[in-house]
């Protein structure tokens, strides 16, 4: 029996607001297209477009994009760009109806740059691209799919084509040049700090310690029959040198200890442990109370993500925070470079995936009632674990985000081969612009991170096997069968939004700036650029091999080199992995041992013979400076005891700078000063170890016989 009306609730909700016949548009199989639309598209139209005359035009675009199996991100970007630019243009020219909109006048003047001069060339280029693509795709679909009568009806909602020649405009070329310049500047800011980025390992270690302590306390409460809340603390390693204090809660105990903030009915439910407070619905969480320094000369900073909780950055912040706080939150986002011209209310830490990063509803609703900061441990740990694997793969393979998401736990995907008597690892994925599997090389360390994700998923699912789930990101038509993807959680494969937010969360607080002082946030594609620059410029890898690693077709310089063999690629990637992996130390080895430092110095004496004296030590880099002459904290420097005074002066200078920047309210500069002091203190500790080591080298032990043996 033929279905008479669409089943979606939006059909009834939009009755009288959207064109009814348009909402009943069907494809060639007789399916209502509105029933197949993504929920995010409905939400955007409903929240933003219903009062504007182009609402039906945008709905028609979405319906046809849905039938064309276009990914929701592209469709979302299309309608959001059209809607935003239409609002600006209609306001400027005092238009209210689409019939008043003349593309050859109004759109022409906008694209030419005669109006709204502050809009970037990138904005104009995007509008042209989405507008022209929508005109072409909608007209083509209507012509091929509908009868002549229906074509005539729906043409009222088709965007008008323009007759002018867009080639007379400079915005496309300028937009490309601007984008390339921005990318180059951002890459320039990132490349020197690839070692710092890869020290996300330290952040993950810290998160794991927090999680381990969390579950240890839960186990203790259960085994000893303790009542919540309980308070506990633990000490971080010497590198951090802080003691963290926490309070362990569950939902009923939190309510009962904050009764003044809850209704009588809620208190009753919590007391009786019913509803959301029942054992089945209960959950534990932490309250971060404070951090204190273990050493007297150290300043406690706490967990790196504390300020994200404190400033309400997680999830869709503008839905949970009062409007009077929005400007403050936006200023904080701008301070760290999280704002962009395409988003009026950016949500950089919204994973859009249940169980990843975003705290539970209970914590979101009641976090203001706590004295400290409420932490939902498992979503944070999950985000850190996925983020660490993503960062490692991006900085060692140069893969695109979509290519990361394809990695799965099958023998067809993960490959192991022996080259020159050494095991090499790889996985197979379909690159952008291709439709067949190609090989991506992995380091041994990456394989260890994959195993960590695998363990986490098995714990999460309480199963020895990772379940197969449908692929949900771009080009999903290439992956029709469910597979045991590593990037999955709560029964769904991860989209790029969860990947991006996890990376941002793990790296938040690390400072990256362009030469003109603009803050740079880490993006997956930016790490791809950084990988290529690191490989070619610093590690001197042949560019044709790098092109193969990146799975790029069009590189002008590749013609100068012959096509590399798989063995050459595998061997070169392995060498690069060895170099990059050397950046990452474990917590206990963060302060290098005297033996390591002396060995490094001796090696370079033989190798180079000439050294540069730098702040606090001797530079042993025999290649382009990896940190742009920012010697403090550089791992290519061996600290020298006779330059100890340099570091003492830096510590005093950093304290003076911190005090001055605090007075000026420059929060980021304060953080830089603190980091300078911290790095100088770490190097001082290395120098003290060197002193002891050199003393011990001269020590000749005197042996005595034990008369009792």
C-alpha positions in Angstrom: 0.0 0.0 0.0 1.3 3.4 -1.0 2.2 5.7 1.9 -0.1 8.8 1.6 2.1 11.3 3.6 5.6 11.6 4.9 6.2 10.0 8.3 8.6 12.5 9.7 7.3 14.7 12.6 8.6 17.7 10.7 5.9 17.3 8.1 3.2 18.1 10.7 5.4 20.6 12.5 6.0 22.6 9.3 2.5 22.4 8.0 1.5 26.0 7.1 5.1 27.2 7.2 6.6 25.3 4.4 5.1 24.5 1.0 3.1 21.3 1.5 3.6 19.9 -2.0 7.3 20.5 -1.7 7.4 18.5 1.6 5.7 15.7 -0.3 8.3 15.6 -3.1 9.2 12.0 -4.0 12.0 10.3 -5.8 11.7 7.8 -8.6 11.0 5.0 -6.2 8.0 6.8 -4.7 9.8 7.6 -1.4 9.2 10.9 0.4 12.6 12.7 0.3 11.8 14.5 3.5 11.7 11.2 5.3 15.3 10.6 4.3 16.7 13.9 5.3 19.3 14.2 8.1 18.1 15.5 11.5 20.7 18.2 11.5 19.3 19.7 8.3 15.8 19.9 9.8 17.2 21.5 12.9 19.1 24.2 11.0 16.1 25.1 8.8 13.7 25.2 11.8 15.9 27.3 14.0 17.2 29.7 11.4 15.2 30.0 8.2 11.4 29.7 8.7 10.8 33.5 8.8 12.7 34.1 5.5 11.3 33.9 2.0 14.0 31.6 0.8 13.1 28.8 3.2 11.5 26.7 0.5 14.4 27.2 -1.9 16.7 25.8 0.8 14.4 22.9 1.5 14.3 22.0 -2.2 18.1 22.0 -2.3 18.3 19.7 0.8 15.7 17.3 -0.6 17.6 16.9 -3.9 20.9 16.7 -2.1 19.4 13.9 0.0 18.3 12.0 -3.1 21.8 12.4 -4.5 23.3 10.9 -1.4 25.3 14.0 -0.7 27.0 14.0 2.7 25.3 16.1 5.3 28.3 18.2 6.0 28.4 19.5 2.4 24.6 20.0 2.4 24.7 21.8 5.8 27.5 24.1 4.6 25.6 24.8 1.4 22.4 25.9 3.1 24.1 27.7 6.0 26.3 29.7 3.5 23.3 30.6 1.3 21.1 31.6 4.2 23.8 33.7 5.9 24.8 35.6 2.7 21.1 36.0 1.6 20.4 37.7 5.0 23.3 40.1 4.5 22.4 40.9 0.9 18.7 41.3 1.5 19.3 43.6 4.4 21.7 45.7 2.4 19.4 46.2 -0.5 16.2 46.3 1.6 14.7 43.2 0.0 12.0 41.0 1.6 10.9 38.6 -1.2 12.9 36.3 -3.5 11.0 37.7 -6.4 12.8 41.0 -5.7 16.2 39.4 -5.8 17.9 40.0 -9.1 21.1 37.9 -9.3 22.5 40.0 -12.1 22.3 43.1 -9.9 22.4 42.1 -6.3 24.6 39.0 -6.5 26.8 40.6 -9.1 27.6 43.6 -6.9 28.3 41.3 -4.0 30.6 39.0 -5.9 32.4 42.0 -7.6 33.1 43.4 -4.1 31.1 46.7 -4.7 29.2 46.0 -1.5 30.0 44.6 2.0 33.7 45.3 1.4 34.7 43.8 4.8 33.6 40.3 3.6 36.6 38.2 2.6 37.3 36.8 -0.8 36.8 33.4 0.7 33.2 34.3 1.7 32.4 35.5 -1.8 34.1 32.4 -3.4 32.1 30.1 -1.2 28.8 31.8 -2.0 29.5 31.6 -5.7 30.5 27.9 -5.4 27.5 26.8 -3.4 25.0 29.0 -5.3 26.1 27.9 -8.8 26.3 24.2 -7.8 22.8 24.4 -6.3 21.4 26.0 -9.5 22.9 23.3 -11.6 22.1 20.3 -9.5 18.5 21.3 -8.7 17.7 22.1 -12.4 19.3 18.8 -13.5 17.3 16.8 -11.0 14.0 18.4 -11.8 14.5 18.0 -15.5 15.4 14.3 -15.2 13.0 13.2 -12.4 9.8 15.2 -12.8 7.0 15.6 -15.3 6.6 18.8 -17.3 3.7 19.9 -15.0 5.7 19.3 -11.8 8.7 20.9 -13.3 6.7 24.1 -13.8 5.5 24.1 -10.2 8.8 23.5 -8.5 10.7 26.1 -10.7 9.4 28.8 -8.3 11.8 27.4 -5.7 14.8 27.1 -7.9 17.5 29.7 -7.5 17.8 32.0 -10.6 20.9 31.4 -12.7 23.2 34.4 -13.4 24.1 35.6 -16.9 27.3 37.4 -16.1 30.8 35.9 -16.6 32.2 35.1 -13.2 35.7 35.0 -14.7 35.8 38.8 -14.6 35.9 38.7 -10.8 39.2 38.3 -8.9 37.7 36.8 -5.8 38.3 33.1 -6.8 42.0 33.6 -7.5 42.4 35.9 -4.5 40.5 33.5 -2.2 42.8 30.7 -3.2 45.9 32.9 -2.7 44.6 34.0 0.7 43.8 30.4 1.7 47.3 29.3 0.7 48.9 32.1 2.6 46.9 31.4 5.7 47.8 27.7 5.4 51.4 28.4 4.9 51.5 30.8 7.9 49.7 28.3 10.1 51.9 25.5 9.0 54.9 27.7 9.8 53.5 28.1 13.3 53.0 24.3 13.7 56.0 22.6 12.2 58.6 23.8 14.8 56.3 22.5 17.6 55.6 19.0 16.2 57.5 17.5 19.2 55.2 19.5 21.5 52.1 18.3 19.6 53.2 14.8 19.9 53.7 15.2 23.6 49.9 14.7 23.7 51.2 11.4 25.0 51.8 13.2 28.3 48.3 14.5 28.4 46.9 11.1 27.7 49.1 9.7 30.5 47.7 12.3 32.9 44.1 11.4 31.9 44.8 7.7 32.4 46.2 8.4 35.9 43.0 10.3 36.7 40.8 7.5 35.4 42.8 4.9 37.2 42.5 6.8 40.5 38.8 7.3 39.8 38.0 3.6 39.4 40.3 2.7 42.3 38.2 4.9 44.6 35.0 3.5 43.3 36.2 0.0 44.0 37.3 1.1 47.4 33.8 2.5 48.2 32.1 -0.7 47.0 34.4 -3.1 48.8 34.5 -1.2 52.1 30.8 0.0 52.0 31.8 3.7 52.3 29.3 6.5 51.9 29.7 9.2 49.3 31.2 11.6 48.9 34.7 10.8 49.8 37.8 12.9 49.2 41.2 11.7 48.0 44.4 13.0 46.4 47.3 11.7 44.4 50.7 13.0 43.3 51.7 13.6 39.7 55.2 12.7 38.4 58.1 15.0 39.0 57.6 16.6 35.6 54.3 18.0 36.8 55.2 18.1 40.5 51.7 18.7 41.7 49.2 17.0 44.1 45.6 16.8 42.8 42.7 16.8 45.3 39.3 15.3 44.3 35.9 14.5 45.7 34.1 11.3 44.4 30.3 11.6 44.0 27.3 9.8 42.5 24.1 11.4 41.5 22.1 10.7 44.7 24.9 11.8 47.1 25.4 15.0 45.1 21.7 15.9 45.4 21.5 15.0 49.1 24.6 17.1 49.9 23.2 20.2 47.9 19.6 20.0 49.1 19.2 23.8 49.0 19.7 23.7 45.3 17.2 21.0 44.5 13.4 20.6 44.7 11.7 18.4 47.3 10.6 15.9 44.7 14.2 15.6 43.4 15.5 15.1 47.0 12.8 12.4 47.5 13.8 10.6 44.4 17.5 10.7 45.3 16.8 9.5 48.8 14.7 6.6 47.5 17.1 6.0 44.6 14.3 6.0 42.1 14.1 7.3 38.5 17.4 8.8 37.3 18.8 8.1 40.7 18.2 4.3 40.6 21.1 1.9 40.6 20.5 1.3 36.9 20.7 5.0 36.1 23.3 6.1 38.6 26.7 7.3 37.7 29.9 8.3 39.5 31.8 11.5 38.7 34.6 13.6 40.2 34.8 17.1 41.6 38.2 18.6 41.2 38.9 20.6 44.4 42.4 22.0 44.0 46.0 21.4 42.9 48.9 22.2 45.1 52.6 22.2 44.3 54.8 19.5 45.8 58.0 21.5 45.5 58.1 24.9 47.2 59.4 26.6 44.0 56.7 25.3 41.8 53.4 26.8 40.9 50.3 24.5 40.6 48.4 24.7 37.4 46.0 21.8 37.7 44.6 19.7 34.9 45.1 21.2 31.4 41.4 21.1 30.7 40.2 22.8 33.9 39.6 26.1 32.2 37.4 24.5 29.5 35.1 23.4 32.3 35.4 26.6 34.2 34.6 28.7 31.1 31.7 26.4 30.0 33.3 25.4 26.7 32.2 21.8 26.4 29.2 20.7 24.2 26.8 23.2 22.8 27.6 25.9 25.3 25.2 28.6 24.1 22.2 26.3 24.9 23.2 25.7 28.5 24.6 29.1 29.4 22.6 32.3 29.9 22.8 34.9 27.2 24.6 37.4 29.4 27.6 35.0 29.5 27.8 34.5 25.7 30.1 37.5 25.0 32.6 36.4 27.7 32.6 32.8 26.3 33.1 34.1 22.7 36.0 36.3 23.9 37.6 33.3 25.5 37.2 31.3 22.2 38.7 34.2 20.3 41.6 34.4 22.7 42.6 30.8 21.8 41.8 31.1 18.1 38.7 28.9 18.1 36.5 31.5 16.3 36.1 31.5 12.6 34.4 33.8 10.1 31.9 31.0 9.3 30.6 30.5 12.8 28.9 33.1 14.9 28.8 30.7 17.9 31.5 28.1 17.4 31.4 24.9 19.5 35.0 23.6 19.2 34.5 21.0 21.9 31.2 19.6 20.8 31.8 16.0 19.6 28.2 15.4 18.4 28.8 11.8 19.6 27.4 10.3 22.7 30.1 9.3 25.2 32.9 11.3 23.7 34.0 14.5 25.5 30.6 16.0 26.2 29.6 15.5 29.9 26.4 13.9 31.0 23.2 15.8 31.2 23.3 15.7 35.0 26.7 17.3 35.2 25.8 19.9 32.5 22.7 20.9 34.5 24.2 21.0 37.9 27.9 21.9 37.6 27.3 25.4 39.0 26.1 23.9 42.3 29.6 22.4 43.0 32.4 24.2 44.8 35.0 22.8 42.4 34.9 21.6 38.8 32.8 18.5 38.0 34.5 16.0 35.7 32.7 13.2 33.8 35.8 11.0 33.6 34.9 8.4 30.9 33.9 10.8 28.1 37.1 12.8 28.7 39.2 9.6 28.7 37.5 8.4 25.5 38.2 11.7 23.8 41.8 11.7 24.8 42.3 8.1 23.6 40.8 8.8 20.2 42.6 12.1 20.0 46.0 10.6 20.8 45.6 8.0 18.1 44.5 10.6 15.6 47.3 13.0 16.4 49.9 10.2 16.1 48.5 9.0 12.8 48.2 12.5 11.4 51.8 13.4 12.3 53.3 10.1 11.1 51.3 9.2 8.0 50.0 12.6 6.8 46.7 11.0 6.2 43.4 12.9 5.8 40.8 12.7 8.5 38.5 10.7 6.3 41.3 8.2 5.7 41.9 7.8 9.4 38.3 7.0 10.1 38.5 4.0 7.7 41.0 2.0 9.8 39.3 -1.2 11.1 40.1 -4.4 12.9 40.3 -6.8 9.9 43.1 -8.6 8.3 42.2 -6.9 5.0 42.9 -3.5 6.6 45.9 -3.9 8.9 49.0 -5.2 7.1 52.3 -6.4 8.5 55.3 -7.0 6.2 59.1 -7.5 6.6 61.4 -5.1 4.8 65.2 -5.3 5.4 64.6 -7.7 8.3 62.4 -5.2 10.1 58.7 -5.4 10.6 56.7 -2.6 8.9 53.0 -1.9 9.6 50.4 -0.4 7.4 46.7 -0.2 6.8 44.6 0.2 3.7 42.1 2.9 3.0 40.5 4.7 0.1 42.1 8.1 -0.5 40.3 11.2 -1.5 39.5 11.2 -5.2 40.0 7.4 -5.6 37.7 4.4 -5.3 40.3 1.7 -4.6 42.2 0.8 -1.4 45.8 2.1 -1.0 48.4 1.6 1.6 49.3 3.9 4.5 52.4 3.2 6.6 52.2 3.0 10.4 54.9 3.2 13.1 55.2 0.7 15.9 54.1 3.4 18.3 51.0 3.9 16.2 50.2 0.2 16.5 50.5 0.5 20.3 48.0 3.4 20.3 45.7 1.3 18.1 45.9 -1.5 20.7 45.0 1.0 23.4 41.9 2.0 21.5 41.1 -1.6 21.0 41.3 -2.3 24.7 39.1 0.7 25.4 36.5 -0.4 23.0 36.4 -4.0 24.4 36.0 -2.6 27.9 33.2 -0.2 26.7 31.3 -3.0 24.9 32.2 -5.6 27.5 33.1 -8.0 24.6 36.3 -9.5 23.4 35.4 -8.4 19.8 35.0 -4.9 18.4 31.5 -4.8 16.9 30.9 -4.0 13.2 29.1 -0.7 12.6 28.1 1.2 9.5 30.5 3.9 8.3 29.0 7.3 8.7 31.4 9.9 7.3 32.0 11.3 3.8 31.8 9.0 0.8 30.0 6.3 2.9 28.7 4.8 -0.4 32.1 3.3 -0.8 31.7 1.4 2.5 28.3 -0.4 2.3 29.2 -3.1 4.8 29.5 -2.6 8.5 33.1 -3.1 9.8 34.8 -3.2 13.2 36.1 0.4 12.9 38.5 1.5 15.6 37.0 5.0 15.5 33.6 4.1 16.9 31.8 4.4 20.2 28.4 3.7 21.7 27.4 1.6 18.6 28.2 4.2 16.0 31.2 5.0 13.9 32.8 8.4 14.6 32.4 11.4 12.3 35.1 14.1 11.8 33.4 16.4 14.3 34.2 14.0 17.1 37.7 13.6 15.8 38.3 17.3 15.6 36.9 18.1 19.1 39.0 15.2 20.6 42.2 16.6 19.1 41.4 20.1 20.3 40.6 18.9 23.8 43.8 17.0 24.1 46.0 19.9 22.8 44.1 22.8 24.4 46.4 25.3 26.1 49.4 24.6 23.8 50.3 27.9 22.2 50.8 28.1 18.5 51.0 31.5 16.8 51.8 32.8 13.3 54.6 35.3 12.9 52.0 38.2 13.2 50.8 36.8 16.5 47.5 35.2 15.4 46.5 32.2 17.4 46.4 28.9 15.5 44.3 26.0 16.4 45.2 22.5 15.3 43.2 21.1 12.4 43.6 17.6 10.9 44.5 19.0 7.4 47.0 21.5 9.0 48.8 18.5 10.6 48.9 17.0 7.1 50.7 20.1 5.8 53.0 20.0 8.8 53.8 16.4 8.1 54.8 17.1 4.5 56.9 20.1 5.5 58.6 18.2 8.3 59.4 15.2 5.9 60.7 17.3 3.0 62.3 20.3 4.6 63.8 18.9 7.8 64.1 15.1 7.3 65.1 15.6 3.6 62.9 12.8 2.3 62.6 12.6 -1.5 59.6 14.6 -2.5 58.3 11.8 -4.8 58.2 9.4 -1.8 56.4 12.0 0.2 53.9 12.4 -2.6 53.3 8.6 -2.5 52.9 8.7 1.3 50.3 11.5 1.1 48.5 9.8 -1.8 48.6 13.0 -3.9 48.3 12.9 -7.7 49.3 16.5 -8.7 52.7 17.6 -7.5 54.7 19.6 -10.1 58.0 18.6 -8.6 57.4 14.8 -8.7 58.4 14.8 -12.4 62.0 15.3 -11.3 62.1 12.0 -9.5 61.5 8.5 -10.6 58.6 6.5 -9.1 59.7 4.9 -5.8 59.3 1.2 -5.1 57.2 0.0 -2.2 60.4 -1.0 -0.4 61.8 2.5 -0.7 58.6 4.0 0.6 58.5 1.6 3.6 62.1 2.1 4.4 61.9 5.9 4.2 58.7 6.0 6.3 60.3 3.8 8.9 63.3 6.2 9.2 60.9 9.1 9.5 58.9 7.3 12.2 62.1 6.6 14.1 63.0 10.3 14.1 59.5 11.5 15.1 59.0 8.8 17.7 62.3 10.0 19.4 60.5 13.2 20.3 58.2 11.4 22.7 59.4 10.4 26.1 57.6 8.7 28.9 56.9 10.7 32.1 59.8 9.2 34.0 62.3 10.0 31.3 61.1 13.5 30.6 64.3 14.8 32.3 67.0 13.2 30.3 69.5 11.1 32.2 73.2 12.4 32.4 74.4 9.3 30.5 72.1 10.1 27.6 73.1 13.8 27.6 76.8 12.9 27.7 76.4 10.3 25.0 74.6 12.8 22.8 77.3 15.4 23.3 80.1 12.9 22.6 78.3 11.7 19.4 78.0 15.2 18.0 81.6 16.1 18.9 82.7 13.3 16.6 80.0 14.0 14.0 80.3 17.8 13.7 83.0 19.2 15.9 81.6 22.7 15.9 78.7 23.7 18.1 76.6 26.8 18.8 76.5 28.0 22.3 72.9 28.8 23.1 70.8 29.7 26.2 71.7 27.2 28.9 73.7 24.8 26.9 75.1 23.6 23.5 73.0 23.1 20.3 73.6 19.8 18.6 71.2 20.2 15.7 72.9 19.4 12.4 69.9 20.4 10.3 67.5 23.3 10.0 66.6 24.5 13.5 63.5 22.6 14.6 62.2 25.3 17.0 63.1 28.5 15.1 65.8 29.4 17.6 63.5 29.0 20.6 66.2 27.2 22.5 64.6 27.0 25.9 63.1 23.5 26.2 64.5 22.3 22.8 65.4 18.6 22.8 68.3 19.3 20.4 70.2 21.1 23.1 72.4 19.6 25.8 72.3 21.7 29.0 75.8 22.8 30.3 76.5 23.2 34.0 78.7 26.3 33.4 75.7 28.0 31.8 73.5 27.5 34.8 73.3 31.2 35.5 71.6 31.8 32.1 68.7 29.7 33.3 68.5 31.3 36.7 68.2 34.7 34.9 65.5 33.3 32.7 63.5 32.1 35.7 63.7 35.6 37.3 62.8 37.3 33.9 59.8 35.0 33.4 58.5 35.8 36.9 58.8 39.6 36.1 57.1 39.1 32.8 54.3 37.0 34.4 53.7 39.8 36.9 53.6 42.5 34.3 51.4 40.5 31.9 48.9 39.8 34.7 48.7 43.5 35.4 47.9 44.1 31.7 45.3 41.3 31.6 47.2 39.4 28.9 46.3 35.8 29.8 48.0 34.0 26.9 51.3 35.9 27.6 51.0 35.0 31.3 50.8 31.3 30.2 53.9 31.8 28.0 55.9 33.3 30.8 54.9 30.4 33.1 55.9 27.9 30.4 59.3 29.7 30.1 59.9 29.4 33.8 58.8 25.7 33.8 61.2 24.8 30.9 64.1 26.6 32.6 63.5 24.7 35.9 63.4 21.4 34.0 66.7 22.2 32.4 68.2 23.2 35.8 67.3 19.8 37.0 69.0 18.2 34.0 72.1 20.3 34.8 72.1 19.1 38.5 71.9 15.5 37.2 74.9 16.2 34.9 76.9 17.6 37.8 76.2 14.5 39.9 77.0 12.2 36.9 80.3 13.9 36.2 81.3 13.7 39.9 80.4 10.0 40.0 82.6 9.4 36.9 85.6 10.5 38.9 84.7 8.4 42.0 86.7 5.3 42.7 84.9 3.1 45.2 86.9 1.6 48.1 85.9 -2.0 48.7 85.9 -3.6 52.1 85.3 -7.2 53.1 82.3 -7.9 55.3 83.6 -10.1 58.1 80.2 -11.6 58.7 80.0 -13.2 55.2 
